[in-house]
Amino acid sequence: MSIRYLTIALLSLLQCQPLLCHRLGGTLDEGHHDAYDEHPHPFHSHRSLQEEFRNEDGIPICGFPEPSDADLREIEAAQNISILGRFAKFATRFWRSLRQRRKSIPTYYHIIQSATIAGPSEEQVRAQHDHLVEAFAPYGFSFTLKDITFTKNDDWFGYKEYNTDEERDMKKTLRRGGPESLNVYVNNGKGVCGYAYLPKFYSQFPWNDGIVINFRCFGGASESQEGDVVVHEVGHWLGLLHPFSNCAEPGDGISDTPLQGLPTRGCPAEPVNSCGKGFDSADNYMDYSSDACKTRFTAGQAERMEEEWNKYRL
């Protein structure tokens, strides 16, 4: 390790307060959800709260699976790094932050229409994209709108399960770009508001990469849909997990998202401390709170997204 990195690390550690740095090694540099590799598809054999938590329109909020016990063990193992390793990682992150390189993401929207449902208009797509750009701007990511396609196909619009022939056909036909490109598919979303695939799966399933959004949860679809479902799913696409974990360590493996019991419903009038270790993340894009509540990612989440980008999407 270079003297420059070690010096930066030592200085940073000396300035670090216990509450801010108690999980210095919490970020996973080996990627998330390695247990998924045991399955041909990343949604097999994983718990989900999607049927229990619905938005104001009664639609299950997110189809992203909750971590399995094996996933949680992996997160905990990744946190048990050596002191020297902590110095090296902290210094590397600090030096990278000084460069402040903005990541530019080519973005493609694919609007799937049925015989009776047209889905969002081009104007809605552009407004949703502007909201996505605004949400991620403080965190070093920008999104360049490359194309909007409209395809009428009842099979692609209404499939009911993950990894169906219809989903594969849709994505293999429409997907554009490489690992650095975001493809947003808008259809009936398997009956949930949205779902996404973590970046580590690109190498194994490149055709499957991207996010799928229910047309009823797309920005502007109703008064309550401000566009944060897309922001939430892009967070998954960049490697983030949900912040809630029934108060079980290690949570999402990020030090500045406090342990949280269950997803937030609506917009709480007062902050909630469900696990006694800090306020729940009701204002965080990765919680299930209403769009009107959501305003931010944390610094730790921003760091995780950059690490996942550099590892899997460059």
Backbone bond lengths (Angstrom), bond angles and torsions (degrees), N, CA, C in turn:
res aa  C-N    CA-C-N  psi(-1)  N-CA   C-N-CA  omega(-1)  CA-C   N-CA-C  phi
1 M - - - 1.465 - - 1.522 108.80 -
2 S 1.326 119.07 138.00 1.450 121.79 -176.45 1.520 110.80 -72.37
3 I 1.349 115.56 155.47 1.464 120.59 178.44 1.520 110.28 -61.98
4 R 1.342 116.24 -37.14 1.465 119.72 -179.59 1.517 110.50 -60.05
5 Y 1.320 117.20 -46.94 1.467 120.81 -178.61 1.526 110.92 -65.75
6 L 1.346 116.48 -42.43 1.458 119.44 -178.83 1.519 110.95 -64.72
7 T 1.334 116.56 -40.70 1.461 120.67 179.35 1.516 111.04 -62.51
8 I 1.325 115.76 -47.78 1.468 119.79 179.00 1.518 110.48 -59.02
9 A 1.315 115.67 -42.59 1.468 119.90 -177.97 1.520 111.00 -63.09
10 L 1.343 116.64 -45.54 1.457 120.24 -178.11 1.518 110.99 -63.93
11 L 1.340 116.91 -43.93 1.458 120.21 178.78 1.520 111.27 -62.70
12 S 1.306 115.55 -42.62 1.460 119.51 -179.42 1.514 110.99 -65.13
13 L 1.330 116.38 -40.66 1.461 119.81 -178.63 1.523 110.82 -66.42
14 L 1.342 117.03 -37.69 1.454 120.21 179.56 1.516 111.58 -64.09
15 Q 1.336 116.34 -31.38 1.452 120.61 -179.55 1.518 112.16 -85.72
16 C 1.298 118.25 -5.05 1.454 122.75 -171.45 1.519 110.91 -84.09
17 Q 1.324 117.74 127.74 1.450 122.14 178.16 1.522 110.12 -86.74
18 P 1.333 117.88 148.66 1.466 121.10 -174.90 1.510 113.38 -55.29
19 L 1.339 118.74 -42.31 1.455 119.98 -176.26 1.518 111.87 -67.72
20 L 1.327 116.94 -26.86 1.456 120.53 -179.00 1.517 111.77 -87.87
21 C 1.320 117.58 -27.85 1.456 120.43 -169.35 1.522 113.44 -121.22
22 H 1.330 117.51 19.48 1.457 118.59 -174.41 1.510 112.80 -70.14
23 R 1.365 117.08 -12.57 1.463 119.61 177.37 1.522 109.03 -131.11
24 L 1.340 113.32 57.97 1.460 118.94 -175.92 1.507 112.25 -56.48
25 G 1.331 117.24 -33.26 1.456 121.05 -177.74 1.500 113.42 -93.41
26 G 1.346 118.54 18.85 1.454 119.73 -171.38 1.502 115.18 -73.61
27 T 1.327 118.45 -20.12 1.452 118.98 -177.92 1.521 110.61 -76.59
28 L 1.332 116.09 140.46 1.462 120.25 -174.24 1.516 110.56 -92.88
29 D 1.321 117.28 105.21 1.450 117.46 177.90 1.520 111.58 -87.92
30 E 1.315 117.79 1.91 1.460 120.43 174.24 1.521 111.68 -101.84
31 G 1.334 116.60 8.52 1.463 119.39 178.56 1.506 111.02 88.05
32 H 1.332 115.39 169.04 1.451 121.35 -176.79 1.516 110.28 -106.73
33 H 1.331 113.43 154.99 1.458 120.35 167.73 1.525 113.61 59.87
34 D 1.326 118.27 43.92 1.455 119.17 176.93 1.518 112.07 -60.86
35 A 1.335 116.77 -23.85 1.463 118.83 179.05 1.519 111.33 -61.63
36 Y 1.316 117.44 -22.95 1.461 120.31 178.57 1.524 111.47 -61.83
37 D 1.330 116.04 -27.60 1.455 118.62 -176.27 1.521 112.50 -63.57
38 E 1.331 116.76 -14.91 1.453 119.55 178.04 1.523 111.38 -75.58
39 H 1.319 117.07 -12.84 1.452 121.05 -173.97 1.526 109.81 -116.07
40 P 1.325 118.28 150.53 1.451 120.17 177.97 1.514 112.87 -70.49
41 H 1.336 117.05 -15.97 1.455 120.19 -179.68 1.517 108.77 -141.62
42 P 1.337 118.59 136.65 1.458 120.78 -170.47 1.510 115.54 -69.86
43 F 1.321 120.24 -2.06 1.455 119.77 -179.95 1.516 112.70 -102.21
44 H 1.321 118.75 0.96 1.454 120.57 -179.87 1.523 110.61 -74.81
45 S 1.321 116.77 138.01 1.469 123.68 168.16 1.517 113.54 62.59
46 H 1.314 117.53 39.14 1.453 120.35 177.27 1.516 110.84 -129.26
47 R 1.348 115.14 141.05 1.450 120.54 179.02 1.517 110.40 -68.92
48 S 1.329 117.62 153.61 1.451 121.86 175.13 1.515 109.43 -149.08
49 L 1.335 115.77 141.74 1.456 121.31 176.76 1.522 111.46 -96.55
50 Q 1.324 117.18 10.65 1.449 120.36 -169.70 1.518 113.42 -61.73
51 E 1.345 118.65 -32.40 1.453 119.98 -178.04 1.527 111.96 -77.68
52 E 1.350 117.53 -18.07 1.457 120.55 -176.17 1.519 112.65 -91.47
53 F 1.305 119.13 -27.24 1.454 122.22 -173.27 1.525 109.84 -117.55
54 R 1.338 114.68 118.57 1.459 121.49 -175.38 1.521 109.69 -124.19
55 N 1.334 115.12 156.01 1.455 119.16 179.36 1.525 110.93 -83.21
56 E 1.339 115.94 -173.12 1.458 120.70 -176.92 1.523 112.66 -61.47
57 D 1.331 117.05 -22.61 1.459 121.23 -179.96 1.524 112.52 -95.17
58 G 1.340 116.97 7.18 1.454 120.96 176.51 1.513 115.36 81.92
59 I 1.344 118.28 13.38 1.462 122.34 -177.52 1.527 109.22 -97.97
60 P 1.349 118.71 131.53 1.470 119.54 174.06 1.524 110.60 -51.47
61 I 1.330 117.01 137.77 1.457 120.64 -164.96 1.516 113.68 -76.96
62 C 1.325 118.05 -47.93 1.466 119.26 -173.50 1.513 109.57 -146.90
63 G 1.322 116.70 134.46 1.453 121.76 179.35 1.504 113.96 -92.97
64 F 1.340 117.41 6.64 1.463 120.44 179.19 1.521 108.93 -68.41
65 P 1.350 119.06 130.84 1.465 121.17 -174.77 1.519 112.29 -73.85
66 E 1.327 115.71 146.00 1.457 119.82 174.91 1.532 109.35 -75.48
67 P 1.342 117.92 150.71 1.465 120.36 -177.74 1.525 111.94 -60.75
68 S 1.317 116.14 141.82 1.460 121.27 174.75 1.523 109.59 -78.72
69 D 1.330 116.41 172.34 1.465 119.94 176.11 1.524 111.11 -59.79
70 A 1.333 116.66 -36.76 1.469 119.93 178.12 1.519 110.81 -64.76
71 D 1.339 117.14 -39.20 1.461 120.65 177.36 1.524 110.56 -61.50
72 L 1.337 116.30 -44.58 1.458 120.16 -178.66 1.521 111.43 -64.76
73 R 1.332 116.91 -37.95 1.466 119.37 176.66 1.523 110.61 -63.50
74 E 1.328 116.03 -37.54 1.462 119.57 178.70 1.519 110.92 -64.71
75 I 1.337 116.79 -42.02 1.457 120.51 178.68 1.524 110.27 -61.89
76 E 1.334 116.71 -45.10 1.463 120.48 179.23 1.524 111.36 -62.26
77 A 1.331 117.13 -40.59 1.464 120.29 179.73 1.518 110.93 -63.86
78 A 1.339 115.90 -38.25 1.463 119.67 -179.27 1.518 111.80 -66.99
79 Q 1.341 116.41 -23.55 1.461 119.25 179.73 1.528 112.19 -78.88
80 N 1.320 117.68 -17.54 1.464 121.67 -176.79 1.523 110.88 -89.84
81 I 1.310 116.62 62.41 1.459 120.98 -179.89 1.526 109.66 -98.19
82 S 1.325 116.64 165.27 1.464 120.78 -178.18 1.520 110.84 -73.74
83 I 1.363 115.63 162.11 1.458 120.55 178.12 1.525 110.21 -60.74
84 L 1.325 116.67 -43.63 1.457 119.91 179.41 1.517 110.52 -62.78
85 G 1.321 116.50 -39.97 1.458 120.04 177.25 1.513 111.71 -62.62
86 R 1.328 116.38 -36.40 1.462 119.94 177.59 1.524 110.59 -64.03
87 F 1.339 116.17 -44.61 1.457 119.81 177.68 1.530 110.55 -57.01
88 A 1.325 115.78 -47.96 1.460 120.08 -176.22 1.522 111.39 -63.21
89 K 1.342 117.00 -45.00 1.461 120.10 -179.09 1.525 111.21 -65.70
90 F 1.330 116.36 -42.99 1.458 119.92 -178.60 1.521 110.51 -63.23
91 A 1.339 116.64 -42.11 1.456 120.35 179.21 1.519 111.51 -64.55
92 T 1.331 116.55 -41.66 1.463 120.36 179.51 1.517 111.04 -62.22
93 R 1.330 116.33 -44.31 1.460 119.76 179.02 1.522 110.97 -62.31
94 F 1.361 116.26 -43.49 1.452 120.53 -178.46 1.525 110.84 -62.07
95 W 1.333 116.05 -45.89 1.460 119.94 -179.34 1.526 111.05 -64.30
96 R 1.349 116.70 -38.50 1.462 120.41 178.49 1.526 110.89 -64.93
97 S 1.339 115.76 -36.79 1.460 118.70 -178.92 1.520 111.30 -66.02
98 L 1.334 116.75 -28.79 1.457 119.60 178.07 1.524 111.69 -66.15
99 R 1.312 116.24 -29.18 1.470 119.22 -179.06 1.525 111.22 -73.93
100 Q 1.351 116.64 -32.35 1.460 122.99 176.47 1.526 111.53 47.30
101 R 1.302 115.79 52.25 1.459 119.91 178.90 1.523 109.35 -80.66
102 R 1.309 116.68 123.69 1.464 120.53 178.92 1.522 109.15 -81.59
103 K 1.335 115.79 132.49 1.454 121.59 179.32 1.521 109.09 -90.83
104 S 1.314 117.22 123.80 1.465 122.01 -179.64 1.524 108.90 -101.35
105 I 1.324 116.74 121.74 1.460 122.31 -172.40 1.524 110.29 -112.83
106 P 1.338 118.28 112.60 1.473 119.98 173.67 1.531 109.09 -62.95
107 T 1.327 117.21 132.96 1.463 120.90 -172.73 1.523 110.77 -127.19
108 Y 1.329 114.88 131.25 1.464 122.37 -178.66 1.528 109.00 -124.04
109 Y 1.323 116.60 130.83 1.466 122.03 176.88 1.522 109.12 -108.33
110 H 1.319 115.65 130.72 1.464 121.76 179.44 1.530 107.96 -120.21
111 I 1.310 117.01 106.76 1.457 122.67 -177.55 1.522 108.33 -93.51
112 I 1.327 115.85 114.75 1.462 121.20 -179.87 1.525 108.37 -96.63
113 Q 1.310 116.38 126.17 1.458 122.35 -177.68 1.525 110.25 -111.27
114 S 1.329 115.54 147.60 1.463 120.35 172.68 1.523 108.50 -100.70
115 A 1.314 115.81 -177.76 1.464 119.60 179.30 1.520 111.55 -64.04
116 T 1.337 116.92 -23.83 1.468 120.31 -175.63 1.519 114.35 -119.57
117 I 1.334 118.60 -11.37 1.467 121.53 -176.10 1.521 109.45 -123.78
118 A 1.325 115.79 121.46 1.466 121.19 -176.91 1.521 112.54 -85.87
119 G 1.341 117.11 -22.22 1.458 119.23 -177.66 1.518 111.64 76.46
120 P 1.321 117.72 -169.84 1.464 120.64 -177.01 1.522 112.46 -67.15
121 S 1.322 114.48 148.55 1.461 121.11 177.18 1.524 110.10 -81.62
122 E 1.321 116.19 169.99 1.468 119.93 176.53 1.522 110.42 -60.04
123 E 1.325 117.09 -37.92 1.464 120.50 178.48 1.530 111.12 -61.92
124 Q 1.343 116.52 -42.25 1.467 120.20 176.88 1.522 111.73 -63.22
125 V 1.327 116.01 -41.06 1.467 119.68 -179.80 1.524 110.26 -61.86
126 R 1.311 116.65 -44.15 1.463 119.68 -179.13 1.531 111.14 -65.40
127 A 1.326 117.10 -37.90 1.464 120.14 177.13 1.529 110.73 -66.31
128 Q 1.340 116.47 -42.18 1.466 120.35 176.98 1.524 110.69 -61.59
129 H 1.321 116.30 -42.09 1.463 119.79 -179.81 1.527 110.56 -63.32
130 D 1.320 117.20 -41.72 1.463 120.29 178.11 1.531 110.70 -60.00
131 H 1.326 116.39 -38.62 1.473 120.11 178.40 1.529 110.54 -65.88
132 L 1.325 117.24 -40.73 1.464 121.59 177.38 1.522 110.53 -60.83
133 V 1.315 116.68 -46.20 1.468 121.65 179.73 1.526 110.36 -59.55
134 E 1.325 116.05 -45.48 1.465 120.63 -178.50 1.529 111.63 -64.31
135 A 1.337 116.80 -40.54 1.465 120.40 -177.48 1.524 112.07 -64.49
136 F 1.329 117.23 -38.16 1.469 120.77 -175.03 1.523 113.50 -93.66
137 A 1.319 118.19 -9.16 1.466 120.77 -175.16 1.530 113.58 -55.26
138 P 1.343 120.13 -39.88 1.471 118.56 -178.62 1.526 114.37 -71.53
139 Y 1.336 117.70 -6.10 1.465 120.30 -170.25 1.526 113.44 -115.16
140 G 1.327 117.04 14.82 1.454 120.08 172.73 1.511 115.59 86.81
141 F 1.341 118.09 12.27 1.463 121.40 178.64 1.524 109.59 -119.88
142 S 1.322 115.39 135.88 1.462 120.63 172.60 1.521 108.54 -125.76
143 F 1.316 116.63 156.15 1.458 122.58 -176.08 1.528 108.72 -128.39
144 T 1.331 115.48 124.70 1.461 121.37 -179.50 1.520 109.09 -104.93
145 L 1.320 116.67 117.68 1.460 121.09 -179.61 1.521 109.46 -71.45
146 K 1.323 116.22 113.90 1.456 121.93 -176.76 1.523 112.93 -96.55
147 D 1.336 116.94 -39.17 1.467 118.59 -175.60 1.522 109.76 -164.93
148 I 1.334 114.92 152.61 1.464 123.32 172.33 1.517 106.82 -127.46
149 T 1.322 116.98 122.39 1.464 120.29 178.68 1.526 109.63 -114.79
150 F 1.324 115.65 150.32 1.461 122.51 176.75 1.524 107.65 -125.16
151 T 1.334 115.99 123.17 1.461 121.39 -176.32 1.522 109.41 -131.11
152 K 1.322 117.03 126.77 1.464 120.83 177.59 1.525 108.48 -94.27
153 N 1.336 115.97 114.29 1.464 120.95 -178.79 1.529 108.46 -159.79
154 D 1.317 117.36 107.74 1.466 121.43 -177.23 1.526 112.11 -62.19
155 D 1.328 117.63 -36.53 1.467 120.60 -179.11 1.527 111.11 -66.70
156 W 1.316 117.22 -44.32 1.453 120.97 178.86 1.526 111.44 -69.16
157 F 1.300 116.98 -29.02 1.459 120.96 -177.59 1.525 112.07 -73.25
158 G 1.322 118.16 -38.21 1.454 119.79 -165.07 1.507 117.54 -118.53
159 Y 1.358 120.02 20.08 1.467 118.44 -178.88 1.529 110.02 -63.40
160 K 1.342 115.75 151.60 1.466 121.24 -168.97 1.522 114.78 -106.31
161 E 1.323 118.15 -14.27 1.460 120.61 -176.38 1.526 110.08 -131.21
162 Y 1.340 116.12 165.16 1.454 121.36 174.23 1.522 110.07 -73.74
163 N 1.331 114.68 152.49 1.462 121.53 170.85 1.524 112.65 59.39
164 T 1.314 116.71 36.49 1.459 120.83 175.95 1.523 109.69 -83.59
165 D 1.327 116.04 166.80 1.464 120.00 174.34 1.519 110.32 -59.02
166 E 1.335 116.26 -36.53 1.467 120.02 -178.47 1.529 111.30 -66.09
167 E 1.339 116.66 -42.45 1.460 119.22 178.57 1.527 110.56 -65.01
168 R 1.318 116.90 -43.60 1.468 120.11 179.09 1.525 111.06 -62.14
169 D 1.332 116.89 -45.18 1.464 119.76 -179.38 1.523 110.77 -62.07
170 M 1.323 116.23 -43.77 1.464 120.84 -179.94 1.526 111.01 -58.61
171 K 1.314 116.16 -50.26 1.455 119.65 -174.85 1.528 112.29 -71.95
172 K 1.317 117.01 -39.47 1.460 118.93 179.06 1.523 111.51 -66.45
173 T 1.320 116.69 -27.42 1.460 120.59 179.07 1.523 112.13 -81.14
174 L 1.322 117.24 -40.26 1.460 120.80 -168.60 1.524 114.66 -101.15
175 R 1.321 118.21 -23.99 1.462 119.79 -170.24 1.523 112.49 -60.52
176 R 1.330 115.72 140.20 1.460 121.93 -179.23 1.526 109.54 -125.70
177 G 1.347 115.52 149.28 1.451 121.05 173.03 1.518 113.95 80.78
178 G 1.337 114.84 -172.95 1.462 122.62 -178.38 1.514 111.38 -108.94
179 P 1.351 117.37 -154.10 1.467 120.17 -176.99 1.516 113.45 -63.82
180 E 1.329 116.52 -21.91 1.464 120.59 -178.57 1.527 113.18 -83.22
181 S 1.323 117.62 -6.37 1.467 121.94 -174.10 1.522 111.08 -100.61
182 L 1.325 115.71 132.94 1.461 121.88 177.64 1.522 109.54 -93.61
183 N 1.330 116.17 122.51 1.459 122.12 174.37 1.525 108.57 -110.28
184 V 1.328 116.00 123.95 1.458 122.81 -179.07 1.522 107.95 -111.31
185 Y 1.336 116.10 115.82 1.464 121.68 179.49 1.525 108.20 -103.07
186 V 1.319 117.08 127.30 1.462 121.46 -179.05 1.519 108.41 -114.71
187 N 1.332 115.94 115.59 1.464 121.47 177.99 1.524 107.91 -149.18
188 N 1.331 118.21 -143.84 1.460 120.11 176.77 1.525 112.01 -84.66
189 G 1.316 117.41 0.82 1.457 122.74 170.20 1.511 116.21 57.18
190 K 1.326 117.77 30.62 1.458 121.69 -178.60 1.518 111.81 58.29
191 G 1.342 116.41 20.96 1.455 119.86 178.80 1.511 114.98 85.37
192 V 1.356 118.44 -4.01 1.464 121.94 174.37 1.526 107.91 -109.08
193 C 1.333 116.33 166.51 1.462 119.15 -177.91 1.527 112.31 -65.43
194 G 1.310 117.01 -33.15 1.454 118.93 179.58 1.510 111.93 -177.57
195 Y 1.325 115.70 163.00 1.462 121.42 172.13 1.517 108.58 -154.62
196 A 1.333 114.91 161.62 1.463 120.57 -173.79 1.519 109.55 -148.41
197 Y 1.335 115.04 170.28 1.460 122.02 179.03 1.519 109.23 -121.62
198 L 1.336 116.31 134.40 1.456 121.18 -179.46 1.526 111.04 -63.80
199 P 1.338 117.23 152.98 1.467 120.18 -175.83 1.519 114.41 -61.94
200 K 1.336 118.00 -28.21 1.462 119.18 -176.43 1.522 112.58 -65.39
201 F 1.331 117.96 -18.27 1.456 119.93 -177.60 1.524 113.14 -83.51
202 Y 1.341 117.24 -6.29 1.460 118.47 -176.76 1.522 111.75 -59.53
203 S 1.313 117.44 -43.44 1.468 119.89 -175.86 1.519 111.86 -63.20
204 Q 1.331 117.13 -30.30 1.458 121.22 -178.52 1.530 112.48 -89.42
205 F 1.347 115.91 -37.63 1.466 121.12 -177.93 1.528 109.78 -131.49
206 P 1.320 119.88 66.83 1.468 120.14 -175.62 1.521 113.67 -60.21
207 W 1.320 117.21 -34.67 1.463 120.23 -179.41 1.526 112.21 -67.24
208 N 1.332 117.39 -21.96 1.466 121.98 -173.63 1.520 113.09 -90.43
209 D 1.317 117.27 -6.11 1.456 121.63 -174.33 1.527 110.79 -65.38
210 G 1.325 116.11 148.09 1.454 120.32 176.99 1.510 111.71 128.85
211 I 1.331 115.88 -171.55 1.458 121.16 177.56 1.520 108.93 -126.82
212 V 1.330 115.88 150.60 1.463 122.42 178.32 1.521 107.62 -119.73
213 I 1.328 117.03 129.51 1.458 122.59 -175.73 1.523 109.97 -123.26
214 N 1.320 116.03 134.56 1.460 121.66 174.10 1.526 109.08 -70.22
215 F 1.322 117.12 132.58 1.468 120.44 -177.06 1.528 111.72 -58.38
216 R 1.341 118.05 -27.34 1.462 121.61 -179.86 1.523 112.32 -76.61
217 C 1.333 117.61 -13.11 1.465 122.40 -179.20 1.522 112.04 -111.08
218 F 1.312 117.10 2.06 1.463 121.98 177.75 1.527 108.46 -69.53
219 G 1.319 116.86 151.94 1.456 120.60 -179.53 1.522 112.37 -53.76
220 G 1.339 116.38 127.94 1.455 121.08 179.06 1.508 115.06 87.67
221 A 1.343 117.94 -1.72 1.462 120.07 -179.11 1.522 111.46 -67.99
222 S 1.329 117.23 -30.48 1.458 122.57 174.98 1.519 107.47 -150.30
223 E 1.318 116.06 173.31 1.461 119.87 -176.87 1.525 112.10 -60.84
224 S 1.334 116.59 -32.45 1.467 120.20 -177.09 1.522 113.43 -83.81
225 Q 1.336 117.37 -12.16 1.466 120.77 -176.85 1.526 110.19 -93.95
226 E 1.337 115.66 95.62 1.459 121.29 -177.36 1.524 112.89 -91.51
227 G 1.336 117.23 -6.08 1.459 120.54 178.14 1.506 115.02 113.81
228 D 1.334 117.71 4.04 1.463 119.91 -174.86 1.521 113.72 -80.96
229 V 1.336 118.74 -13.20 1.464 119.28 173.11 1.525 109.33 -63.00
230 V 1.317 116.97 -42.95 1.468 120.55 177.00 1.528 110.13 -63.14
231 V 1.326 117.45 -44.26 1.468 120.75 178.63 1.531 110.35 -59.15
232 H 1.325 116.98 -44.53 1.467 122.98 179.20 1.527 111.17 -59.12
233 E 1.330 116.57 -48.25 1.467 119.63 -177.41 1.525 111.48 -70.09
234 V 1.317 118.10 -33.54 1.467 119.90 174.62 1.528 109.63 -65.52
235 G 1.338 117.09 -33.40 1.464 119.50 173.16 1.521 111.57 -57.33
236 H 1.343 117.04 -44.41 1.471 119.96 174.82 1.527 110.34 -62.01
237 W 1.334 116.91 -43.97 1.470 122.51 -178.20 1.526 110.64 -59.13
238 L 1.340 116.36 -26.87 1.464 121.76 177.72 1.531 112.39 -97.90
239 G 1.337 117.32 10.18 1.455 119.95 169.47 1.510 117.35 105.12
240 L 1.338 118.99 4.95 1.461 120.42 -177.92 1.526 112.07 -87.07
241 L 1.333 115.24 148.87 1.456 122.80 173.47 1.526 109.17 -105.27
242 H 1.326 116.45 172.55 1.460 120.39 172.75 1.530 109.57 -70.15
243 P 1.340 118.32 148.89 1.470 120.18 179.93 1.522 113.90 -80.35
244 F 1.317 118.93 -11.63 1.467 121.28 -176.60 1.527 110.81 -94.25
245 S 1.348 115.70 142.02 1.469 120.06 -174.32 1.523 112.13 -154.28
246 N 1.351 117.62 27.61 1.469 120.26 -176.08 1.526 112.03 56.17
247 C 1.326 116.01 32.19 1.473 123.54 178.21 1.527 112.84 67.90
248 A 1.306 118.55 13.37 1.464 121.70 -177.50 1.525 110.91 -88.29
249 E 1.329 115.84 130.77 1.465 120.54 171.96 1.526 108.91 -66.27
250 P 1.329 119.33 146.60 1.461 127.03 3.64 1.520 113.73 -95.74
251 G 1.329 118.86 20.80 1.458 119.99 -177.73 1.510 110.78 63.85
252 D 1.323 115.98 -131.70 1.464 119.84 178.25 1.522 112.23 -91.93
253 G 1.353 116.98 6.63 1.457 120.40 177.74 1.510 114.26 76.82
254 I 1.333 117.67 13.77 1.461 122.01 -179.70 1.521 108.44 -116.35
255 S 1.328 117.18 131.31 1.463 121.14 -168.02 1.519 113.94 -71.20
256 D 1.333 118.52 -27.09 1.465 118.70 -174.84 1.525 113.55 -104.37
257 T 1.338 117.92 16.38 1.461 121.00 166.67 1.526 106.40 -110.35
258 P 1.328 118.54 103.94 1.468 120.92 -174.84 1.521 112.04 -57.95
259 L 1.324 115.58 151.56 1.457 119.60 174.11 1.526 109.58 -54.07
260 Q 1.320 115.94 140.59 1.469 121.57 -175.64 1.519 108.80 -137.99
261 G 1.328 116.40 141.85 1.454 120.41 -177.52 1.508 113.07 -71.43
262 L 1.322 116.86 -72.68 1.458 122.93 -176.12 1.519 110.09 -125.40
263 P 1.332 117.66 166.71 1.461 119.69 176.00 1.525 111.60 -58.52
264 T 1.313 116.06 147.95 1.461 121.49 176.37 1.524 109.93 -75.53
265 R 1.313 116.26 137.49 1.465 121.68 174.52 1.522 108.93 -102.93
266 G 1.336 116.57 132.70 1.454 120.22 175.35 1.510 112.64 62.22
267 C 1.340 115.96 -143.00 1.461 123.24 177.89 1.526 108.46 -124.52
268 P 1.317 119.26 101.34 1.469 120.68 -178.63 1.529 111.54 -60.39
269 A 1.325 115.66 139.16 1.463 120.13 179.24 1.523 111.46 -69.92
270 E 1.335 116.46 -30.58 1.461 122.34 179.61 1.524 109.45 -129.43
271 P 1.335 117.79 151.29 1.471 119.80 176.93 1.526 111.42 -58.78
272 V 1.330 115.99 143.94 1.458 122.54 -179.51 1.526 108.93 -114.11
273 N 1.323 116.47 134.56 1.463 122.10 177.02 1.525 107.33 -117.02
274 S 1.328 116.51 77.15 1.463 121.05 -168.64 1.523 113.33 -69.88
275 C 1.330 117.77 -26.35 1.467 120.46 -177.35 1.522 112.81 -111.80
276 G 1.339 116.72 1.71 1.457 119.97 179.32 1.507 114.79 73.35
277 K 1.341 117.44 16.35 1.469 120.21 -176.94 1.525 112.22 -127.89
278 G 1.314 116.79 23.36 1.458 120.81 -178.53 1.511 110.33 130.17
279 F 1.319 116.04 157.06 1.457 120.54 -176.23 1.525 111.70 -67.00
280 D 1.323 115.13 142.29 1.462 120.88 176.46 1.527 110.33 -60.82
281 S 1.332 115.07 160.63 1.472 121.20 -170.72 1.524 112.58 -91.90
282 A 1.337 117.14 49.91 1.462 120.49 -176.65 1.523 112.58 -61.76
283 D 1.335 117.23 -26.46 1.463 120.24 -179.42 1.524 112.40 -93.32
284 N 1.333 116.63 7.51 1.459 121.33 -174.95 1.525 110.71 -95.65
285 Y 1.318 116.12 139.81 1.465 120.79 -178.50 1.527 112.75 -61.18
286 M 1.336 118.23 -21.23 1.460 120.27 -175.92 1.526 113.33 -93.15
287 D 1.330 118.25 -0.76 1.460 121.26 173.30 1.531 108.76 -85.65
288 Y 1.333 116.97 -179.56 1.464 122.06 -179.66 1.523 112.37 -102.69
289 S 1.306 119.08 12.35 1.455 121.94 -179.92 1.524 110.76 -63.98
290 S 1.341 115.76 166.67 1.460 120.62 179.85 1.526 110.70 -63.50
291 D 1.324 115.45 153.98 1.461 119.63 179.79 1.525 111.89 -55.58
292 A 1.332 116.61 -34.76 1.462 120.23 -177.60 1.524 112.47 -62.31
293 C 1.336 117.65 -21.22 1.478 121.92 -178.91 1.516 112.91 -87.17
294 K 1.313 117.54 -25.86 1.464 121.20 -165.53 1.522 111.34 -84.41
295 T 1.327 114.89 130.57 1.463 119.63 -177.63 1.521 114.59 -138.34
296 R 1.351 119.45 -9.85 1.464 116.21 -167.65 1.526 113.45 -160.44
297 F 1.345 112.82 162.30 1.457 124.04 157.66 1.529 106.82 -106.68
298 T 1.317 117.20 162.74 1.464 120.10 174.91 1.529 109.95 -89.88
299 A 1.328 115.63 168.13 1.468 119.75 176.40 1.524 110.61 -61.01
300 G 1.332 116.81 -38.85 1.463 119.97 178.17 1.512 112.60 -65.25
301 Q 1.317 117.27 -38.54 1.463 120.18 176.25 1.523 110.80 -65.56
302 A 1.323 116.94 -40.90 1.462 120.24 177.59 1.525 110.59 -60.61
303 E 1.322 116.02 -40.97 1.460 120.44 178.51 1.528 110.97 -64.73
304 R 1.335 116.58 -42.92 1.464 120.25 178.23 1.532 110.41 -60.66
305 M 1.315 117.56 -44.27 1.466 120.31 -179.18 1.520 110.86 -62.39
306 E 1.327 117.01 -40.38 1.464 119.36 178.40 1.523 111.03 -65.31
307 E 1.324 117.25 -41.45 1.466 120.48 178.89 1.528 110.96 -62.37
308 E 1.322 116.34 -44.44 1.461 120.21 179.78 1.527 110.98 -65.88
309 W 1.317 116.39 -38.52 1.464 120.50 177.50 1.528 110.30 -61.75
310 N 1.326 116.09 -49.78 1.462 119.78 -177.74 1.527 112.20 -63.99
311 K 1.315 116.96 -32.98 1.458 120.67 -176.67 1.524 112.84 -81.24
312 Y 1.335 117.08 -38.01 1.463 119.65 -169.82 1.523 115.42 -118.29
313 R 1.337 118.59 -17.99 1.464 118.20 -171.12 1.519 114.59 -120.57
314 L 1.320 118.80 -5.00 1.461 120.25 176.10 1.525 110.63 -70.69
